[in-house]
Amino acid sequence: MKLIQTNKESLLKQLESITRIVERRHTLPILSNVLIERKNKKISCIATDLEIQITSTTEDNSNIKEQLGSVTVGAKKLQDILRALPDKTNITLEGEENRLLLKGGKSRFNLQTLPTEDFPKLPEKTEIEDKIIVKEGELKKLLLLVQYAMAQQDIRYYLNGLLLVKEENNLKAVATDGHRLGFSFLALEEKQEKQEIILPRKAVLELTKQLKENEDPVIIELLKNQIRFTFANVVLVSKLVEGKFPDYNRVIPSGYKKHIEINRTLFLQTLQRASILSNEKFRGVRIILTEGKLRIVCSNTEQEEAQEELEVSYKGEELDIGFNISYLLDVLNNLTSETIQCSFGDSNSSALITIPGNDNFKYVVMPMRI
């Protein structure tokens, strides 16, 4: 049975937008496969890991008469074959029993398939609890501003994700691993009822890769225990993380009186140099703030030391405080503003990093003993 006639580039582009979530080695072999469906003059490629499902759809411009057709085949293998074929090759996929024949030019590939009815598609939920529409570029920026602060494999599973809060006229994003916290928000056109959900880490990272920096719409639909993002030719559905996220408002300090404004790129480059001699295990850096000067000191177990000095506009009392240098590098690498503001309490208090004249971003980092 002839399933699909298309060109290499079209199918490859679809596969490349979904195969990042495909596991090569999985206890369920079918999760290494992609489901290719053809119906209603559309070709859909679907991948899932049981937590996230991504569907990429394109128009079917072939002249194949049959209306329906579907097959599941090894995603990475199919992707590798398409990459290896010459550019602008027209391809045909033909399915018979448990095999898929791929024809392209003078090449023939006979691939094993698994039953399509065994493919574990996430249930299509139609009861939409809420819906908001934002711009692709704005959502991408919102996620990028905080996603690096998510925990990885923390026993507090709700920290291995990102909190999305819709409230008033804002969509807020919060991420924390218990040592630092990123907070950002974007303005919405319509006033919202307050609702909080936790997106799993993998869904957040996939969205930051999929979303483009443009003004095209992203439809965000909240379903029961799921969230669905629809944009361009992609639909990403994710299960939600159950659990109670920490109260981020209590973590964000206020009333600090020690402030410095500093060029972000200059500060980043200075920290990058100093980090070369930081302790590989603890990654500590001392920040010493005196009148008109900011000193940065890193040392390691070999008694090697790096010192850097920057001129800053500061006239307060002296401060000597330690941080994990990786946490500072993360925020500086993910911001794009020319200048940042660092605010401090005492040597035992968290630091607050913000963007001057812009209150929609806050980054809190706990101090460490050095």
C-alpha positions in Angstrom: 0.0 0.0 0.0 1.4 3.4 -1.0 1.4 5.7 2.0 3.3 8.8 1.1 4.8 10.5 -1.9 6.8 13.6 -1.0 10.3 15.1 -1.2 13.2 14.3 1.2 13.4 17.9 2.6 9.7 18.1 3.6 9.7 14.8 5.6 13.1 15.3 7.1 12.1 18.8 8.4 9.1 17.2 10.1 11.2 14.4 11.6 13.8 16.8 12.9 11.2 18.8 14.7 9.9 15.8 16.8 12.8 13.3 17.2 14.6 15.0 20.1 12.1 13.4 22.5 12.5 9.9 21.0 14.5 7.5 23.3 16.9 5.3 21.4 16.9 2.6 24.1 13.6 2.2 25.9 11.8 -0.6 27.6 9.0 -0.1 25.2 10.5 -0.5 21.7 7.7 1.3 20.0 8.7 4.6 21.8 11.8 4.5 19.5 9.4 4.8 16.6 7.7 7.7 14.9 4.0 7.3 13.9 3.4 8.6 10.3 -0.2 9.3 9.4 -1.8 10.4 6.2 -5.4 11.6 6.2 -7.5 14.5 5.0 -4.7 15.7 2.7 -2.3 16.1 5.5 0.8 14.2 6.6 1.5 14.0 10.3 4.6 12.7 12.1 4.1 12.0 15.8 6.6 11.1 18.6 6.0 10.5 22.3 7.9 9.5 25.4 4.6 9.0 27.4 5.1 12.4 29.1 5.3 14.6 26.0 3.8 14.2 22.5 4.8 16.3 19.5 3.0 16.3 16.2 4.3 18.0 13.1 1.9 18.3 10.2 2.3 19.3 6.5 0.1 19.4 3.5 -0.1 16.2 1.4 0.4 17.2 -2.2 0.6 13.7 -3.6 -1.9 12.2 -6.0 -2.3 9.0 -4.0 -6.0 8.0 -4.1 -6.3 6.2 -0.7 -7.5 8.6 2.0 -6.0 6.8 5.0 -2.6 5.3 5.8 -0.3 5.0 8.8 2.9 3.3 9.9 5.3 3.3 12.8 9.0 3.0 12.0 12.3 3.7 13.8 12.6 7.4 14.0 16.4 7.9 14.1 16.9 5.3 11.4 14.5 7.0 9.1 16.0 10.4 9.8 19.5 9.1 9.1 18.4 7.6 5.8 16.7 10.8 4.7 19.8 12.9 5.6 22.0 10.5 3.6 19.9 10.8 0.4 20.9 13.4 -2.2 19.1 16.8 -1.9 15.8 17.3 -3.7 15.2 13.5 -3.9 11.6 12.5 -4.3 10.7 9.7 -2.0 7.9 7.1 -1.7 6.9 5.2 1.4 5.0 1.9 0.9 3.7 -0.3 3.7 3.1 -4.0 3.7 2.3 -6.0 6.8 5.3 -5.4 9.2 7.6 -3.7 6.7 8.1 -0.3 5.2 9.7 0.2 1.8 11.3 3.6 1.2 12.2 4.4 -2.4 14.3 7.5 -3.2 16.0 7.8 -6.7 17.8 4.5 -7.2 17.9 3.7 -3.5 15.7 1.2 -1.7 15.4 0.7 2.0 13.4 -2.1 3.6 12.5 -1.2 7.2 10.9 -3.0 10.1 7.6 -1.6 11.5 5.5 -2.1 14.5 1.7 -2.2 14.7 0.3 1.3 14.6 -2.4 0.4 17.1 0.3 -0.2 19.7 1.6 3.3 19.4 0.8 5.0 22.8 -0.6 8.3 21.7 -1.6 10.6 24.6 -5.4 10.7 24.9 -6.8 13.6 23.0 -8.6 15.7 25.6 -11.2 18.1 24.3 -12.5 19.6 27.5 -10.4 22.8 27.4 -10.3 24.4 30.9 -8.7 27.6 29.7 -6.9 29.1 26.7 -4.5 32.0 26.2 -2.7 33.2 23.1 0.8 34.7 23.1 3.4 35.5 20.5 6.0 32.9 19.8 9.0 35.1 20.4 7.6 36.4 23.7 7.0 32.9 25.0 10.4 31.7 23.9 12.0 34.7 25.7 10.0 34.1 28.9 11.1 30.5 29.1 14.7 31.2 28.3 15.0 33.8 31.0 14.3 31.3 33.8 14.7 27.7 32.5 18.4 27.3 33.5 17.3 27.6 37.1 15.2 24.4 37.0 16.5 21.5 39.1 17.8 18.3 37.6 16.7 14.9 39.1 15.9 16.5 42.4 14.0 14.3 44.9 11.6 17.2 45.2 10.2 16.3 41.7 8.1 19.5 41.4 11.4 21.5 41.2 12.4 19.5 38.1 10.1 21.7 36.1 8.9 25.3 35.6 6.0 27.0 37.3 3.6 28.8 34.9 1.2 31.3 36.6 -1.5 33.2 34.8 -2.8 36.0 37.0 -4.3 39.4 36.4 -2.8 40.5 33.0 0.4 38.5 33.3 1.8 35.1 32.4 4.6 34.4 34.9 7.4 31.8 34.7 9.3 30.7 37.8 12.1 28.1 38.1 14.2 27.1 41.1 16.6 24.4 42.2 16.6 25.5 45.9 19.9 27.4 45.5 18.7 30.1 43.0 15.4 31.3 41.5 14.5 32.8 38.2 11.3 34.9 37.8 9.9 36.6 34.7 6.6 37.5 33.3 5.0 38.8 30.1 1.9 41.0 29.8 -1.4 39.5 28.4 -4.1 41.4 26.7 -7.0 40.0 28.8 -7.3 39.7 32.5 -6.9 36.1 33.8 -8.3 34.1 36.6 -5.3 32.9 38.7 -4.1 29.4 37.8 -0.8 27.7 38.5 0.7 24.7 36.7 4.1 23.0 36.6 5.6 22.1 33.3 8.0 19.2 33.2 11.7 20.0 32.5 11.7 18.1 29.2 8.7 20.0 27.8 10.3 23.3 28.7 13.6 22.5 27.0 11.8 21.2 23.9 9.6 24.4 23.7 12.7 26.6 23.9 14.1 24.8 20.9 10.9 24.6 18.9 9.7 28.2 19.3 10.9 30.8 16.9 11.7 34.5 17.5 8.7 35.9 15.6 5.3 37.4 16.3 3.2 34.4 15.2 0.6 33.2 17.7 1.0 30.3 20.1 -2.3 28.9 21.4 -1.9 27.6 24.9 -4.7 25.3 26.1 -5.0 24.1 29.6 -6.6 20.6 29.8 -7.2 18.3 32.7 -3.6 17.3 33.8 -2.3 18.3 30.4 -1.2 21.4 28.5 -1.3 21.9 24.7 0.8 24.3 22.7 -0.1 24.9 19.1 2.1 27.0 16.8 3.3 27.0 13.2 2.8 23.3 12.1 3.5 21.8 15.5 1.3 20.6 18.4 3.1 19.9 21.6 1.1 18.1 24.4 2.6 17.6 27.8 1.4 16.0 31.0 1.7 18.3 34.0 3.7 17.8 37.2 1.6 17.3 40.3 2.8 19.0 43.5 3.0 22.3 45.3 5.6 24.7 44.1 7.4 26.8 46.8 6.1 30.3 47.4 8.4 32.3 45.2 7.3 35.7 46.5 8.8 34.9 49.9 12.2 34.1 48.3 12.5 37.3 46.3 14.2 39.9 48.6 13.1 43.5 48.9 14.5 46.6 50.7 18.1 46.0 49.9 20.3 49.1 50.0 23.5 48.0 48.5 23.2 48.3 44.7 25.6 48.3 41.8 24.9 48.6 38.0 27.4 46.9 35.8 27.9 46.1 32.2 26.6 42.5 31.7 29.2 41.5 29.0 32.1 42.9 31.0 31.0 41.2 34.2 30.4 37.9 32.3 33.9 37.9 30.7 35.5 38.8 34.0 33.8 35.9 35.8 34.6 33.5 32.9 38.3 34.3 33.3 38.2 33.9 37.1 36.3 30.6 36.9 39.2 28.9 35.2 40.9 28.7 38.7 37.8 28.0 40.7 37.4 24.8 42.7 36.0 22.2 40.2 33.7 20.6 42.9 32.4 23.7 44.8 32.8 26.3 42.1 33.0 29.1 44.6 33.7 32.8 43.9 34.2 35.7 46.4 32.7 39.0 45.5 34.3 41.8 47.5 32.6 45.2 47.2 34.3 48.3 48.4 33.9 52.0 47.6 34.3 52.3 43.8 35.6 48.7 43.3 34.3 45.2 42.8 36.9 42.4 43.4 36.4 38.9 42.2 38.5 36.1 43.7 38.6 32.4 42.8 40.9 29.8 44.2 41.3 26.0 44.1 42.8 23.1 46.0 46.1 23.5 44.3 46.4 26.9 46.0 46.0 28.7 42.6 44.2 32.0 42.7 42.6 34.3 40.2 41.8 38.0 41.0 39.9 40.5 38.9 38.9 44.0 39.7 36.2 46.2 38.2 35.3 49.8 38.8 31.8 50.3 40.0 29.7 53.2 41.3 29.4 52.2 44.9 29.7 54.1 48.2 28.2 51.8 50.8 29.8 49.7 53.5 32.2 46.9 52.5 30.7 43.5 51.6 32.5 40.1 51.2 30.2 37.4 50.0 30.6 34.0 48.3 28.5 32.4 45.5 28.5 29.4 43.2 30.1 31.0 40.1 28.1 28.7 37.8 24.9 30.3 39.0 26.2 33.8 38.1 27.4 32.7 34.7 24.1 31.1 33.9 22.1 34.2 34.4 24.6 36.5 32.6 24.7 34.1 29.6 20.9 34.0 29.3 20.2 37.8 29.6 20.5 40.1 26.6 20.4 43.5 28.4 23.5 45.7 28.2 23.4 46.5 31.9 22.3 44.6 35.0 21.8 45.6 38.6 23.1 43.6 41.5 21.5 44.2 45.0 22.8 42.9 48.2 21.9 42.6 51.9 24.7 41.2 54.1 27.2 38.4 53.6 24.5 35.8 54.6 21.7 37.1 52.4 20.7 36.2 48.9 21.7 38.5 46.0 19.1 39.9 43.6 19.9 40.5 40.0 17.6 42.6 37.9 17.5 44.7 34.7 17.5 48.5 35.3 14.2 50.0 34.3 12.6 46.6 33.7 10.7 44.9 36.5 9.6 41.8 34.6 12.8 39.8 35.5 14.3 38.9 38.8 17.0 36.4 39.7 17.8 35.4 43.3 21.0 33.5 44.2 21.8 32.1 47.6 25.3 32.8 49.1 27.8 30.1 49.9 30.5 29.8 52.5 34.0 30.0 51.0 
